[in-house]
Amino acid sequence: MKIPILTLLLLIFISTQSFTTSTSITNTFIQCLHNQSNPSFPITGALYTPGNSSYPSVLQTYIRNLRFNESTTPKPVIIITAEHVSHIQAAIICGKENQLLMKTRSGGHDLEGLSYITYTNKPFFIVDMFNLRSIDVDIEQETAWVQAGATLGEVYYRIAEKSGTHGYPAGLCPTVGVGGHISGGGWGTLMRKYGLSIDNVVDAQLIDVNGKVLDRESMGEDLFWAITGGGGVSFGVVLAYKIKLVRVPEVVTVFTIERTSEQDLSTIAERWAQVADKLDDNVFLQMILDVVNDTNGERTSRGTFRTLYLRNSTNLVTLLDNDFPELGLQKSDCIEMSWIESVLYFSDFANGTPTSVLLSRTPQLLTRIKNKSDYLKNPISKEGFELILERMKEGENPTMYFSPYGGRMSEISEFAKPFPHRSGNIAKIQYLTFWAERGVDAESRYLNFIRMMYEFMTPFVSKNPREAFLNYRDFDIGVNNHGRNASIEGMVYGHKYFKETNYKRLTRVKARVDPHNFFRNEQTIPTS
């Protein structure tokens, strides 16, 4: 089809005007950054625009989901690799002045890419926190100040450097950034003993919408409550958390046992759902369901049972013989190791890998990912699991992670933090699919199946609301355009992540600390 010359000229004019406007905004923004930042800590070397040769590598280094690393993915007008607090303060002030959207990236593991992209057509910039990653461990006080740009692996390593009998209840992936992980809740193998990451935070530093640095005392208990489970990006930029270390024994026990459908997996899974949340709180026994090929090349269901036990193996075998004999645990299945070694074990590093690998910021797997989440409140029957396992075979590589609650998780009030999923939950369910193929067709195929699996699970999971976990961000449960319907749109996903009472409290905090909604994305807390 031939494009009329006038139309072509108009398109060229619009494109030129858009480019000129964008360049003008960027230049004005950069000048403001220079004016607002502390001259003792020059910001020049921390600025990367699309014209800078290092811009692509700086942008892509912390993109952890390749779905959002395409040529068509929206790109920031500038990336600020903050090296000093004043750089963040300047970014907030100048972002407001120039009406730019601000993205804060700690480790880049946001599952919908919200720390480095936007789904609007508005110009945006990224404040990248990776330079701000100091970790100050005080074993005598059993605390540590941890900056938001640190990774969980770095936190674990620095604690173990100082003590073999201390740890911290946080995630299994060592390259996840502290800022997003803790502000969204944070969970791990220690949660049945000590609760979530947020249940072990005693102080924080936040830069608010006016560029002020606040600690727990100066921000007040409502805001401190909000940024420990309600997502920090709705309220400011979390600079650091002061975490409370927890005690772990010198020797812990781990095991991994696999069972297939041919080994009566549905019966074992049924029993798991009956006992996993009621076991001794020193036991974390996770069930992972997926589909593999058997020795004949036929697709079969597999259950993988991974456990951390904060005692020795003899006690564990006795305990599970009594409470979960269907699993068939043997002493030979158990491995005794230090807690820091168990961190490597659950991160799928080979036995004997040095703990220094936790300092690496390179993920073991970098691919295209989609996650969803659910909460299991009632046991699933053998027949129910048989239906689930059969339906999973229709997908290419579906995985479901069942992580048990109970123990300390059931003792903490659902109102203590914005995270409300406490007593009454057997397990958190994570749906995961990943793929290497490029293209819209491949993405649609994998997304359609995980969404179909989620719908299939409806009868088995929580209802009214169907609850979800903020750290497993999922746009399928609702997004906010922050227009006239912001309040209604916010309730759709807000009630699922936080439940009604906590969500209402979060909106009141938001209205007070960021009344003009500068800190926003497609799933932040609105002001009402």
C-alpha positions in Angstrom: 0.0 0.0 0.0 1.4 3.4 -1.0 1.4 6.0 1.8 0.3 9.5 0.6 3.1 12.0 0.7 1.3 14.4 3.0 0.6 11.5 5.5 4.3 10.5 5.4 5.4 14.1 6.0 3.0 14.4 8.9 4.3 11.1 10.5 7.9 12.4 10.1 6.9 15.7 11.7 5.2 14.0 14.7 8.1 11.7 15.2 10.6 14.6 15.1 8.5 16.6 17.5 8.2 13.6 19.9 12.0 13.1 19.8 12.7 16.8 20.3 10.3 16.9 23.2 11.8 13.8 24.8 15.3 15.2 24.4 14.2 18.6 25.9 12.7 16.8 28.9 15.8 14.7 29.4 18.1 17.8 29.2 16.0 19.7 31.6 15.9 16.7 34.0 19.7 16.3 33.9 20.2 20.0 34.6 17.9 19.7 37.6 19.8 16.7 38.8 23.1 18.6 38.7 21.5 21.5 40.6 19.8 19.4 43.3 22.5 16.8 44.0 25.3 17.3 46.6 28.3 18.8 44.8 30.6 16.8 47.1 29.2 13.7 45.4 28.9 14.5 41.7 26.1 12.8 39.9 27.6 13.0 36.4 29.1 9.6 36.4 25.9 8.0 37.5 23.8 9.2 34.6 23.2 7.0 31.5 21.0 8.2 28.6 20.2 6.2 25.4 23.1 8.1 23.6 25.6 6.7 26.1 27.4 3.6 24.8 27.1 1.9 28.3 23.3 2.5 28.4 22.2 -0.9 27.0 24.4 -2.9 29.3 23.4 -0.8 32.4 19.8 -1.3 31.5 20.0 -5.0 30.7 22.3 -6.2 33.6 19.5 -6.3 36.1 16.7 -7.4 33.8 15.8 -10.8 35.3 12.9 -11.7 33.0 13.7 -11.8 29.3 10.0 -11.2 28.5 10.9 -7.6 29.2 14.1 -7.3 27.3 12.8 -7.0 23.7 13.4 -4.3 21.2 9.8 -3.2 21.6 10.1 -3.0 25.4 9.7 0.6 26.6 13.0 2.2 27.6 13.8 4.8 30.3 14.9 8.3 29.2 17.7 8.0 31.7 19.1 5.6 34.3 20.6 6.9 37.5 23.0 4.4 39.1 22.8 6.1 42.5 26.1 6.2 44.4 24.9 8.5 47.2 21.7 9.3 49.0 21.7 12.8 47.5 21.4 11.2 44.0 18.1 9.6 45.0 16.9 12.8 46.7 17.7 14.8 43.5 15.9 12.2 41.4 12.7 12.5 43.4 12.7 16.3 43.4 13.5 16.6 39.7 11.2 13.7 38.7 8.3 15.6 40.2 9.4 18.9 38.6 9.5 17.3 35.2 6.5 15.1 35.6 8.5 11.9 34.9 7.6 8.5 36.2 10.2 7.0 38.6 11.2 3.4 38.8 13.3 2.0 41.6 15.3 -1.1 40.9 17.1 -3.1 43.6 17.7 -6.5 42.0 15.4 -6.5 39.0 13.4 -9.5 40.0 10.0 -7.9 39.8 8.0 -10.6 38.0 6.1 -8.1 35.8 9.2 -6.0 35.2 7.8 -3.0 37.1 11.2 -1.9 38.4 12.5 -1.1 35.0 9.5 -0.7 32.5 6.2 1.0 32.3 3.1 -0.1 30.4 2.0 3.5 29.9 3.3 5.9 27.1 4.7 8.3 29.7 8.4 9.0 29.8 10.1 7.4 32.8 13.5 7.0 34.5 15.2 4.3 36.6 17.0 4.8 39.9 19.2 1.8 40.1 20.3 0.9 43.6 23.0 -1.7 43.0 25.8 0.6 44.1 24.1 1.1 47.5 24.6 -2.4 48.9 26.5 -2.1 52.2 25.8 -4.7 54.9 26.8 -4.0 58.5 26.4 -7.1 60.7 26.4 -6.7 64.5 26.5 -10.2 66.0 26.5 -9.0 69.6 23.2 -7.2 68.9 22.0 -9.9 66.5 21.1 -7.2 63.9 22.4 -6.0 60.6 21.8 -2.8 58.6 21.4 -3.8 54.9 21.1 -1.4 52.0 18.3 -2.0 49.5 20.7 -2.7 46.6 22.3 -5.7 48.4 21.3 -9.2 47.3 20.0 -11.9 49.5 23.1 -14.0 48.7 25.3 -11.1 49.9 23.3 -10.9 53.1 23.6 -14.6 53.9 27.3 -14.6 53.1 28.1 -11.6 55.4 26.1 -13.1 58.3 27.9 -16.4 57.9 31.2 -14.6 57.8 30.5 -13.4 61.3 28.6 -16.4 62.8 27.9 -20.0 62.0 24.8 -20.0 64.2 22.9 -17.0 62.8 20.8 -16.6 59.8 17.9 -14.6 58.3 14.5 -15.8 57.1 14.4 -14.7 53.4 14.2 -16.1 49.9 15.8 -19.0 48.1 17.2 -17.1 45.1 20.5 -15.4 46.1 20.4 -12.7 43.3 17.1 -11.2 44.5 17.5 -7.6 45.7 16.8 -6.8 49.4 14.7 -3.7 48.6 11.9 -5.4 46.7 12.0 -8.7 48.6 11.6 -7.4 52.1 9.2 -4.6 51.3 6.9 -7.2 49.7 7.0 -9.6 52.5 9.9 -12.0 51.9 9.7 -15.7 52.7 12.1 -18.7 52.9 12.9 -22.0 54.5 12.9 -20.4 58.0 9.4 -19.0 57.9 7.7 -21.8 59.9 10.3 -21.2 62.7 10.7 -17.4 62.5 8.1 -15.9 60.2 8.7 -13.8 57.2 11.5 -11.3 56.4 9.2 -8.5 57.4 8.6 -10.1 60.8 12.3 -9.7 61.5 12.8 -6.0 60.6 13.4 -3.6 63.4 14.1 -0.3 61.6 14.3 1.2 58.2 15.6 4.2 56.2 13.2 5.7 53.6 13.5 8.7 51.3 10.1 10.3 51.1 8.4 12.3 48.4 10.0 15.5 49.7 13.5 14.0 49.6 13.8 13.6 53.3 15.6 10.7 54.8 13.4 9.1 57.5 14.0 6.3 60.0 11.4 4.3 62.0 11.1 7.0 64.6 10.7 9.9 62.3 8.5 8.2 59.8 6.1 6.9 62.4 4.7 3.4 63.0 2.1 3.6 60.2 4.6 4.2 57.5 7.0 1.7 58.9 4.2 -0.8 58.9 3.4 0.0 55.3 6.9 -0.5 54.0 7.3 -3.9 55.7 5.0 -5.9 53.5 3.0 -3.3 51.6 5.6 -2.7 48.9 8.0 0.2 49.4 7.6 1.7 45.9 4.1 3.1 46.8 5.5 5.3 49.6 9.1 6.3 48.8 12.5 4.8 48.1 13.6 2.4 50.8 17.3 3.0 51.4 18.0 0.3 54.0 16.4 -2.1 56.5 17.7 -3.0 59.9 17.1 -6.7 60.2 16.9 -9.0 63.2 19.1 -12.0 62.9 17.8 -15.4 64.0 19.6 -18.3 65.6 20.2 -21.5 63.7 22.0 -24.7 64.9 25.5 -25.5 63.8 24.2 -28.5 62.0 20.9 -28.7 60.0 19.5 -31.5 57.9 18.2 -31.4 54.3 16.8 -34.0 51.9 15.2 -34.2 48.4 13.0 -37.1 47.6 11.2 -37.6 44.2 8.1 -39.6 43.7 6.1 -40.2 40.5 2.6 -41.1 39.6 3.7 -44.7 39.4 4.8 -44.5 43.0 1.3 -43.3 44.2 2.2 -39.6 44.1 -1.5 -38.5 44.6 -1.7 -40.4 47.9 1.6 -38.9 49.1 0.5 -35.4 48.0 -2.9 -35.8 49.8 -1.0 -36.7 53.0 1.4 -33.8 52.6 -1.6 -31.4 52.5 -2.9 -32.9 55.7 0.3 -32.6 57.7 2.8 -30.1 56.2 1.5 -27.1 58.2 1.2 -29.1 61.4 4.7 -30.6 61.6 7.3 -29.5 64.1 8.1 -25.8 63.4 11.7 -26.8 62.8 10.6 -28.6 59.7 10.1 -26.9 56.3 8.9 -29.6 53.9 8.1 -28.1 50.4 6.3 -30.1 47.7 7.0 -29.3 44.0 4.8 -30.8 41.3 5.9 -30.9 37.7 5.8 -33.2 34.6 8.8 -35.2 33.3 9.4 -38.0 30.8 9.7 -41.5 32.3 12.2 -44.2 31.2 9.9 -45.0 28.2 9.7 -41.4 27.1 6.1 -41.1 28.3 5.1 -38.0 30.3 4.5 -38.6 34.0 3.8 -36.5 37.0 6.6 -36.0 39.5 6.5 -34.7 43.1 9.8 -33.4 44.6 9.8 -33.1 48.4 12.6 -30.7 49.7 13.1 -30.3 53.4 15.2 -28.2 55.8 15.2 -29.4 59.4 16.8 -27.4 62.1 18.1 -30.5 64.0 20.0 -33.6 63.2 18.9 -36.3 60.8 18.1 -39.0 63.3 15.3 -36.9 64.9 14.0 -36.1 61.4 13.6 -39.7 60.3 11.7 -40.5 63.6 9.5 -37.5 63.2 8.4 -38.2 59.6 8.0 -41.9 60.3 5.3 -40.9 62.8 3.7 -38.0 60.9 4.4 -38.7 57.2 5.2 -42.4 56.7 3.8 -42.3 53.2 6.9 -40.4 52.1 9.2 -43.3 53.0 12.1 -41.2 54.3 15.3 -43.1 54.9 18.3 -42.1 56.9 20.4 -42.4 53.7 18.2 -39.7 52.1 19.4 -37.1 54.7 22.4 -34.8 54.5 23.7 -32.9 57.4 25.4 -29.5 56.8 25.7 -26.0 58.1 22.8 -23.5 57.6 24.8 -21.4 55.1 25.4 -24.6 53.1 21.6 -25.3 53.1 21.2 -21.9 51.5 23.3 -23.2 48.6 21.4 -26.5 48.6 18.0 -24.8 48.2 19.5 -22.5 45.5 20.3 -25.7 43.5 24.1 -25.3 43.6 26.1 -28.5 43.4 27.3 -30.1 46.6 30.7 -28.7 47.5 30.2 -25.3 45.8 32.0 -22.6 47.8 29.8 -20.2 49.7 31.5 -17.3 48.0 29.2 -18.1 45.0 26.5 -16.2 47.0 28.4 -13.0 46.2 27.8 -13.5 42.5 25.1 -11.2 41.0 24.7 -13.4 37.9 21.5 -15.6 38.0 21.8 -19.3 37.4 18.9 -19.1 35.0 17.9 -16.2 32.8 14.9 -16.8 30.7 11.3 -15.8 30.0 9.0 -16.3 33.1 5.4 -16.0 34.2 4.4 -16.6 37.9 1.0 -16.7 39.6 0.1 -17.4 43.2 -2.6 -18.9 45.4 -3.3 -19.9 49.0 -4.4 -23.4 50.1 -6.8 -23.3 53.1 -8.2 -26.8 53.0 -6.5 -30.1 52.2 -6.9 -31.5 48.7 -8.1 -35.1 48.4 -6.3 -37.9 46.5 -8.9 -37.6 43.7 -8.3 -33.8 43.6 -4.6 -34.2 43.2 -5.1 -36.9 40.5 -7.1 -34.3 38.5 -4.5 -31.6 39.0 -1.6 -33.9 38.0 -3.5 -35.0 34.8 -4.3 -31.4 33.8 -0.6 -30.4 34.3 0.4 -32.9 31.6 -1.4 -30.8 29.0 1.3 -28.1 29.4 4.9 -28.1 28.3 6.7 -27.4 31.5 4.3 -26.3 34.3 5.5 -26.3 37.9 3.6 -25.8 41.1 5.4 -25.1 44.4 3.5 -25.8 47.6 5.3 -24.0 50.5 3.9 -25.0 53.9 2.8 -22.4 56.5 1.8 -23.1 60.1 4.3 -22.8 63.0 5.3 -19.2 63.6 3.3 -18.1 60.5 0.0 -19.0 62.3 0.9 -17.2 65.5 1.3 -13.7 64.0 -1.8 -11.6 63.5 -2.9 -10.9 59.9 -2.9 -7.2 60.8 0.6 -7.1 62.3 2.0 -6.3 58.8 0.3 -5.6 55.5 0.9 -9.2 54.5 -2.3 -10.9 55.8 -1.8 -14.6 54.9 -1.3 -16.1 58.3 -3.4 -18.5 60.4 -5.8 -20.7 58.4 -3.4 -21.2 55.4 -1.9 -24.6 54.8 0.4 -23.4 52.1 1.3 -20.8 49.5 1.1 -22.1 45.9 3.4 -20.7 43.2 2.6 -21.4 39.6 5.7 -21.1 37.4 6.3 -21.5 33.7 9.4 -20.5 31.7 10.5 -20.7 28.1 13.4 -19.9 25.9 11.5 -19.5 22.6 11.2 -16.0 21.3 8.1 -14.6 19.7 4.5 -13.7 20.4 3.2 -17.2 19.6 5.4 -19.0 22.1 4.6 -16.4 24.8 0.9 -16.8 24.2 1.1 -20.6 24.4 2.9 -20.6 27.8 0.8 -17.7 29.3 -2.4 -19.3 28.2 -1.6 -22.6 29.9 -0.5 -21.1 33.2 -3.7 -19.0 33.2 -5.8 -22.1 32.4 -4.0 -24.0 35.2 -4.8 -21.1 37.6 -8.5 -21.2 36.6 -8.5 -25.0 37.0 -7.3 -24.6 40.6 -10.2 -22.4 41.5 -12.2 -25.0 43.5 -9.1 -25.9 45.6 -7.9 -22.5 46.8 -8.9 -19.4 48.8 -12.1 -17.5 47.9 -13.6 -14.1 48.5 -11.0 -12.8 47.9 -8.8 -15.3 46.0 -5.6 -14.3 47.8 -2.3 -13.6 46.2 1.3 -12.9 47.3 2.7 -9.4 46.5 6.3 -10.7 45.8 4.8 -12.8 43.0 3.4 -9.8 41.3 0.7 -10.8 38.7 -1.0 -8.3 36.4 -3.7 -10.9 35.6 -5.4 -10.0 38.9 -5.8 -6.3 38.1 -3.9 -3.2 37.2 -4.4 0.5 38.0 -4.3 3.3 35.4 -4.4 5.9 38.2 -7.2 7.9 36.6 -10.7 8.6 37.9 -11.3 4.9 38.7 -8.0 4.5 40.6 -9.8 3.6 43.9 -12.0 0.9 42.3 -9.1 -0.5 40.3 -6.8 -0.6 43.3 -9.3 -2.6 45.4 -9.3 -5.4 42.8 -5.7 -6.4 43.3 -5.3 -4.7 46.7 -7.8 -7.0 48.5 -6.1 -10.1 47.0 -2.6 -9.0 48.1 -3.5 -7.5 51.5 -7.2 -8.2 52.2 -9.7 -5.4 52.9 -8.7 -4.1 56.3 -4.9 -3.9 55.6 -5.6 -2.4 52.2 -7.7 0.4 53.6 -4.9 1.2 56.1 -2.4 1.2 53.3 -4.5 3.8 51.3 -4.7 6.0 54.3 -0.9 5.9 54.7 -0.4 6.6 51.0 -2.8 9.6 51.1 -0.8 11.1 54.0 2.8 10.6 52.8 2.3 10.9 49.0 -0.9 12.7 48.4 -0.2 13.6 44.7 0.7 9.9 43.9 4.2 10.5 42.6 5.3 7.0 43.6 3.2 4.9 41.4 3.1 2.0 39.0 0.4 -0.4 37.6 -0.1 -2.1 41.0 0.8 0.5 43.6 -1.5 1.7 46.4 -3.7 4.6 45.3 -4.5 7.5 47.6 -8.1 6.4 48.3 
